[in-house]
Structure formats: structure tokens, C-alpha cells
Amino acid sequence: MAQVNENLQKLEKYEASLKEWHNRKFAADRKEFLETTKKKWWYYLPNVGITLGMPTISTNTGTLAQIDRDRQTKKAKLEAL
């Protein structure tokens, strides 16, 4: 007859642990989604840019919005962890 490992817990305990893990993962993913899909009012402005002399240096509002979006995404991912 096979020897039963005395360190194993009841199946219900493992099921509860798995359910808790899925619930926490879902909550973290949802929070990350909500944070990354928020848009500030200036994201909807037309893309206006500026260019300066020689050598040419240029930027526009789209670049600034992308930088902010990247920061917001990183922040949300860290908070979700």
C-alpha cells in the first residue's frame, strides 16, 4: 500500500488558496486596466508641434501624451503587483 504523506492538507484548503490567488490576480489586472485607460483632457487636443533651428529639434503634444501614458502604465503595473 502506498504511504500517505502527512504534510498534505485537505483539498478544500488548496482550492480556497487557488480561488484567492485568482481573485487577487483579477483585481490587480482590473486596477491596471482602469489606470492605463484613463485619459486626461489634453490627450484629445490636436497634435501641435514646435521645431527649433539648426540642428532641428522637434516635439509635439502626441509625444508628451505618450510619455505620460507610459508613466501611467508603469505606475499601474507596480501598484497592481
C-alpha positions in Angstrom: 0.0 0.0 0.0 1.3 3.5 -0.8 2.5 5.6 2.0 0.4 8.8 2.6 2.3 12.0 3.0 1.4 13.5 6.3 2.3 17.1 5.2 -0.6 17.3 2.7 -3.5 19.5 3.7 -7.1 18.9 2.8 -8.2 19.6 -0.7 -10.5 22.4 0.4 -7.6 24.4 1.7 -5.8 24.2 -1.7 -9.0 25.1 -3.6 -9.5 28.1 -1.3 -5.9 29.2 -1.9 -6.3 28.9 -5.6 -9.5 30.9 -5.6 -7.9 33.6 -3.5 -5.0 33.8 -5.9 -7.3 34.1 -8.9 -9.4 36.8 -7.2 -6.3 38.8 -6.3 -4.9 38.5 -9.8 -8.2 39.6 -11.3 -8.4 42.6 -9.0 -4.8 43.6 -9.9 -5.4 43.2 -13.6 -8.6 45.2 -13.4 -6.9 48.0 -11.5 -4.1 48.1 -14.0 -6.6 48.3 -16.9 -8.5 51.1 -15.3 -5.4 53.1 -14.6 -4.0 52.6 -18.1 -7.2 53.5 -19.9 -7.7 56.8 -18.1 -7.1 59.7 -20.4 -6.5 63.3 -19.5 -8.3 66.1 -21.3 -5.1 67.2 -23.1 -4.9 63.8 -24.9 -7.7 65.0 -27.1 -6.0 68.2 -28.2 -4.9 68.4 -31.8 -1.3 67.4 -32.5 0.6 70.7 -32.3 4.3 70.7 -32.6 7.3 73.0 -32.5 10.6 72.9 -34.4 13.7 74.8 -33.4 16.6 75.9 -35.7 19.7 74.0 -36.8 20.0 71.2 -36.0 16.3 70.6 -36.0 14.8 69.7 -32.6 11.1 69.0 -32.6 8.4 67.8 -30.3 4.6 67.7 -30.3 1.7 67.1 -27.9 1.5 63.5 -29.1 5.0 62.8 -27.7 4.1 64.4 -24.4 0.9 62.3 -24.2 2.8 59.1 -24.9 5.4 59.9 -22.2 2.5 60.4 -19.7 0.8 57.2 -20.9 4.0 55.2 -20.4 4.5 56.6 -16.9 0.8 55.9 -16.0 1.2 52.3 -17.3 4.3 51.6 -15.3 2.8 53.1 -12.1 -0.4 51.0 -12.6 1.7 47.8 -13.1 3.7 48.5 -10.0 0.6 49.1 -7.9 -1.0 46.0 -9.3 1.9 43.9 -8.1 
